[in-house]
């Protein structure tokens, strides 16, 4: 991102920590490692610089080593298998299999970075008077704190509610709020500030709060309410979701970007579609590791990329099979689809370098296979699986490290409204047909003709085209296949066609886990797709259990606070 504002904030991150707050507006300015508010007259630009830790904590939450970006590995789209011959990937197997437990280090990073952001907000709000924060700045801090709580609530549900830092008594240890208490707080905070954060759309693209971002968080809360509380008796939350989306869809300057890939560039501030972005910046704030995570070390030559690479990620071929008119040549591993998003997101088959020359590995051309064999038994070999190229990969050591994250974009708002209209059967004069048109609008840029882009109500309410079922090949390389293939018997999915569209549009954008938890099985409405369906090396659960909808609290976090209680279904 090339924002002067963000560079200023990134500079102040260098002097910020969880215990002290720093500020600078350019490289030559004094960094205040400790605040002596009674001795220093803070200007508005100084105050904005204090927000640095608020912003940087969200970047860490999303893309630290154990980050939010990885959680698609719990779903039916892609995974990080044990990579044979590389010895990497074993940390992620439990997430793919839904074998969650309190010893998974990933859970520590999510909790710690989320609460680091909340703490940063609370520190500033405690000093509202001494720092002379404006009403707008206070509103933005409250909104940012609510964003962190929304994310933690989604992941853990039973979490402490903290609204101060400096005013806690000595030895204080927080207690968990009930889910309803936490819900009420988040909704109350967002409603209080949703018209007080300003309407500058550029601010949201730069990672700051504006009214539209607040409306989007509220809409997400309402959209997921019934799934989070496992109570589907009240459809009014879908009505509230649509109401919150109205200012974004009807009163703002947002437009769908003409090209899908415009939303995944190194700098996304020029995309008219971005509502809220997490900014990354060369020298100051790197850390988007998609290229590093996915690419084989030799495969970096395609972009003249020289940064580290693990070759870890791989797309599930069950998902790739769902793309429209998919054609696969298994002899070469080349695949094509009439959906442009397939080629924009995935790279596979024989690989060539930046000059078009074959990339050779031990005398064999690098060839990303369409299929993978197993998550861990025996695992996957280095060339197995299509790789993600959705986020712009630049030459040199850049890769995708400085690519901004499109956290909320207009396509999401349109699809959310479409989903709610379908669930409600219509609302305030709009119908299911309007829902189908919203989905079609999002799809148009992905196809060369209208017929392929067009989605009908019947398409969206029909079953998913995903061929669910457990699949695994336990044979080692050069052995005869030893395939276990179990057909899914758990029936159709509500709005299965819409669920497919969400995958094609938002793969690798932190959507899929939440979507699979929200969408239910038609023949067992008490169970969702996340638990009730099987896919590559992941089994469906029997019964109606929902323990896996949320994660356990990390063991060391529990041990450090006697007031915390482990989430239901998990041992300490």
N, C-alpha and C positions, 0 to 999 in steps of 0.2 A: 504494500500500500504506500502511496506517495503523499499521504496527508501530512501537512506541516503540523497540524494540531496533534496528530498521533505521535509524530517524532518528538514533539515537546513532552508529551506524556511519557513516552518511552524513556526519554532522558531521565525523568524523575524516578522511574522505576529502579534505576541504578542505586538510588539512595534509600529505597523503601524496603521495609521488612515488616513482619507481623508485629513487631514491638515498637518500631520507630517509623516516622513518616517523613519523606523528603520531598523537595520541590525544586524544579528548574525549568526554565523556558528556553534556554539554549545552552550550548556546551560550555560557554564561558561564565554562566551565572552560578552564584553560590548555591550549593546544595545544603539544605537545612536538615541535618541528620536528626535533630531533635527540635520539637516545636516549643518555643517560649512565647506563647500567644499573648501574654501580658506585656511583652516587650516589642513585639513586631506587629505592624499594621498590615494586615493581609489585604492584597488586592484581589479582584475577581479572578484574574489570571493565575495568581498564586493558588487560590482555592481550587481552581480546576486542575492544577498540577497535583493536588493532594489526592485526586481520584486515581492516580496511577496504579496503586495496589488493587483497587476495585476492578480495574480493567485487566491487569496482568493475571489476577487470580482466575478470571474466566478463561483466558488463554491456556493457563496451566490445567484447569479443570477439563478443558476440551482435548488438549494435545500433549499433556505431560505423558511420561512413559506409560503410566496407568491412567488412561484418559477416556473421556466420554466417546471420542471418535471410534474407539475399538468395539463398542458394544453391538455393532452389527454382527459380530462373530457369534452372538447368541441366537442368531436367526437363520433363515433359510436362503440367504443370498450369498454369503461368502464366509470363509473361515481362515484361520491360521493353523495349519496342521503341523504335526511333528515333521520336520524336514530331514529326511534321511540323507546322510552324507554331509549335512550342515550342522545338525545337532541343535536346532533352534525351533521354537514353536510349542514346546511342551507346556509352557505357562498358560496357554490359552485353551487347551483341550477341554478342561472342566467347564468353561463357559459355553463351548459349542454343544457339549453333551447335556447341559443343564445339571451338572453335578456340582452345584454351588455349595460352598462351605466357608466357615469363618476364617480359614487360613489363607484365603486367596488375596495376595498382595494388591491386586487391582482395586479391591474394595477400599483399601486404605487410602489410595490416591484420590478416588472420587470423593470420599467423605472429607478428607483433610483439605483438599483444594477448594471444595465447596464451602466449607466453614471458614477458610482463609478469606474468601470473598465476603462472606457475611460479617466476619470480624472487621475487615477493612471498612465496610459500610457503617458498622456500629461505632467504630472509633470516631469517624468524622461526624456522624449524627450526634454523638455525645458532646462534640465541640462546636455545635452549630452557632452558638452565640460568640464564642471567642474567635472563631475563624471567620465570622461574619458571612456565613453561607447565605446565599440568596434563596428565596422561596423555590425557585426553579431547581437549584442545586439540591436542596433538601428533597424535593419530589423525585429527582432523578436517583438519588441515593436510596430512597425507599423502594423505588421501582427495581433498581439493581439488586437490592437485598431480596426482594420478592422473587426475582428471576432465579437467584441461587436456591431459594427455598423451593420453588417449583421443580427444579432439577433434582434436588435431594429427595423431595417428597415422592417424585416419580420412581426413584431408584430404591429408597429404603422405607418410605411411608412413616415409620415411627421414629421421629427425629426430634431433637431438642429445639425449642423455640427461644432464640436469644435476640434481645432487642437493645442491649447495652453492653459496653465493655468496661468502662471506667467506674461504673456504679455498682458492680457486684461486690459482695462482702469477701473478705479474705478467706481463702480455702473453698470458695464456691465451686461446685460441680453441677452442671446442668442436668435436668431431668427431661425425659421425652414428653412431648405433648401428644395427645391423642390425635389420630388422623383428622377427626372432625375439627378439633381446635386448630390444627395446622392449616386445614383448608380455609376455615373462617378467617384466619389471620392473613393469609396470602390474598384471598379475594378482597378483604377489607382494605388492605394496603393498596392494591392495584386500582380499586375503584376510587379511592381517595385521591390518587395522583394522575389518573389517566387523562385528565385535561389540563395538567399543570407542568408537563415536561416539554412543551413546545411542539411545533409542527415542521421543523427543519428536517427534511428527508435525508439530507446529507449527513446529519448527525448520526442517524441510525446506521448508515452505511459505514461510518467511521467507528462504530462500536459504542456510541453514546446512546442515551435514552431519548426517545421522543414519544409523543402521545401514541403514535401508530405502533411502536414496539410494545407499549403497555397493553394496547388493545389486543395485540397478537398473543401475548402471554395469557391474558384473560381468556381469549378464545380457545387456546390450548387447554387451559384448566377445565373449561366447560365441556369441551369435546371429550375429554378423558374421564370426566367425573364418574360416570356409571361403571366404567371398567375398573377404575381405581377402588371404588367402594363395593364392587361386585353386586350392584343393585341396578337393575335395568327397568325399574317400574316407572321412572319419571323422565319423560322425554323433554321436559322444559329446558334442560341444560343444553340440548342441541339448538333450541330457539335462542337461548342466551349467546351461544357461540356465534350464530349468524348475526345477531345484533352487534356484537363486538367487531365483527369483520366488516360491517357496513362502512365505517369511516375509511378503512383501508381500500376497499373495493370501489367506493363511490365518491369519496371526498378528497382523495390524495392524488399525488402526481405519479404513482407507480404504474408501470406498464410491463408487460411481458417482454423480456429481451428478444430481439429478432432471432438470435442464435442461442441454442441451448448452452453451448460452451462459453458464452459470455459471462456466465455466472460462476465460472470456476477458473478464472484467470488469476495471475499473480496479484493484480489490482482489480477488484470488483467494484470499485466506487463509481465507475462509469456505466455499470449495468443499471437500467431503469427499474429492474425487477427486485433489487435487493432492499429489503426492509430493515434488516439488522445483520451486520457483519461483525465477525471477530477479526480485527486487523493484525496482520503479521508484517514485519518490516525488516529489511536488510540491515544488519549490524545491531539493531535494537531489539528485535522481537521475532526471532525465527522459531521454527518448531512444528510446521505442518509436515509430518513424516510419511505421507502417503507414498511418495515415490520410493523412499527408503524401505518402507515396509513391504512393498509389493515386488519390486524389480529384482530379478536375478542379477548378480554382480556383473556378469558379462553383458546382460541386456541394457545396462546403462549406456552403451555405445549408440543406441538408437537416438539418443538426445545429446550425446557428448556430455552426459552427466557424470561427474567425477566423485560425488559424495558417497557415503557409505550405503550399502544395500544388503538386505537380508534375504530377499527372495521369499518372504514368508507367506504372504496372502495368496489365496486362490479362490476363484469364483466357483460356486457349485453349478455343475452342468445341469442339474435339475432346474435351476433358475434360468440359465442361459437358454434352455430349451423353450422357455415361455415367450421369447421375443417373436414378434410377428414375422411369419414366413422365414423362420430360421432355416438355413441350409448348411449342413456340416459335411465336410469331406474328411472322414476319419483317417484316411490314409496320410493326409498332410496336416490335419488338425486346423485347417482353415474353415472359418464360418462367416456367413453373411446374413444380414437381416434387412428388411425394408425399413425398419425403425432405425433412424440415424443415430439414436442414442446408443445403440449396441456398439457401433464402431467408435463413437466418441468416448465411451466408457471403458471398453475392453480391448486388449491387444492379445493376440494368440497366433498359433501356428509358427512357421519358420520366421526367424528374426534376422533383420539386416541392420547395419549401422547407419549413421547419419549420411554416409555417402552411398548407401545402397549395397554395400558389400555384405556378404554373409557373415554373421557372427558365429565364430567357431568356439566350441568348448571341448577340449580333449579330442580334437579331430572330428567332432560331430557338430552340425549346425544347431544352434540353440533353437528349440522348438517347444513352445508352450502348448501342452496337450489340452484338448477339450475336456477330457475326463481326469478326475483324481481318484486314487484308489481307496484311501482310508485316512481318517483323522489321526490315528495313532497305532494301528495294527495292520501293517507295520508302520504306517505313516505315508508321506508322499515324497517322491524323489524331486530333485531340484527343478526339473522342467515341467512338472505336472501342474496344470491349472492355468486358466486364463488370468491375466493381470490387469489391475485397474490403472487406467490412464486418464481418468475423468478430470483430475486436477492438473493444471498446466505444469509441465515439467520443463525446466529451463536448463541450459547447458552450464558447464562448470560445476561448482559445488552447490549451486542453488537448488537444483531439483525442484521439489514443491515446497521447500522449507519456508518460503516467504509468501505462499499463496494465502490470501484471505479466506475465511470460512463464511459461506453464505448460511447464516444460522436461521433466518427467516426470509423467505422470498415470496413474491406475489403468487407464483404457481401454487405454493402451499396454501395460501389463503383461499384461492379459488377451489382447490380440491377439498379443503375443509368445509366450505360452504356447500359444495356438491354432496359430500357425505351426509351432512346434516339434513339437507333437503330430501335425500333419499330415505333417511331413517324416519323423518317426519311425514313423508308423503306430500310435502309441500309446506310453504309458510309465507304468510303475508302476501298472497297472490302469486307467488312463484311456485313452480311445479317440479316434478321429477324430470320433465323434459328440459327445464332450465338447468338442472343439475348435469344432465348429459351434455348440454352445450358448454358448460363451464369446463368439463373434462376435455371436450373436443378442442376448445380454445387452447388449452395447455399442450395438447398433442400435435397441433397443426405444424409447428416448426420441426417436428420430428419425422414428417413424412412428405413425400413429393406430390401426393395427390389427396384430395379431400376424402375419397372413399376409405382410404386406409386410416386417416385421422379420425374419422367419424365414430363416435361411440353413442349407442342408444341406451335407453333405460334398461332394455332387456339384456344388453351386454353387461352393464354395470351390476345388475341384480342377479345375473347368472353366476354359474360356478367358476371358480378360478381355473385357469388352464395349467396351473402348476401340477405336475404329477407327483403328489406327495407319496411318501413311503420310504421305509428304511432301505438304504443301499450301502454296500461296502464290499470292497475287493481286498481280501487279506493276503493275496499272493504277492510275493516279492517280485522285483524286477527279473525278467527272463524266466519266471515260473508260469505255469498255466494258470489262468484266472481261477480264483476261488471266490465267487460272488455270492453274497447274501442279499437277496432282493425280496422285500416284503411289501406287498401291496397295501396301501392305506385303506382302512375300512371304516374310517370315522365320518364319512359322508361329506356333503357339500358345505361351503362356507357362505355365511350371509354376505351379500354384496361382494361376492368373490371376484367379479370382474373389476370392481373399483380397487380392491386390494392389489390386484395385478398392476393396475395403472400406477398406484402409489410406489410400487417397487421399481418399475421402469423409470419413473421420473426422479425418485429420491434415493436410489441406491447409494450407499456410502455417504449419506447426509444425516446420520443420527436419527432416522425416522423408524426403521423397520421394527425394532423391539416394541416400541410403543404401539405401532399399528397392529402387530400380531396379537398383542394383549387386548386390544380394543375389539377386534373382529372375532365373532363367535361361530360355532358350528351350528348348522341348521337343525340337525337331529339331536343336538344336546346343547341348548342355549346357555346352560350353566358353565360350559367350558369354552375356552378361547383357542385360537389357532396356535398360539405360542406353546401351550401345554398339550393340546389335543391332537396335534399333527406330528408325523414323523418325517424326517428327511435324511440326507446324507449323514450317516453315523450318529444320528440323534433319534431316540425312540420317543414315541408318544407316551404320556402317562395314562394310567387307567383311572376312571372315576372323575370327580369334579374338583380335585385339589387345585389351589391357586397359590401355594407357598412360593413357587418359583417366579411369580409375578414381581416380587421384590427380592432384593439381595439380602443376605445376612450382613450383620454389622461385623466389621473386621475384629478379630480376636483381641489384638493389642489395644484397640480403642475401647472395647468392653472392659478389659482388665485395668485400664487407666481411669475408669470412672465407675464407681460402685452403683451409681444411680441408673446406669443404662441396663436395659433388658434386651436380650437377643430377640430378633424377629421370630414370629411363629413358624414352626416347622424346622428350625435350625438349632443345633446344639452350640454351646459356647466353646 
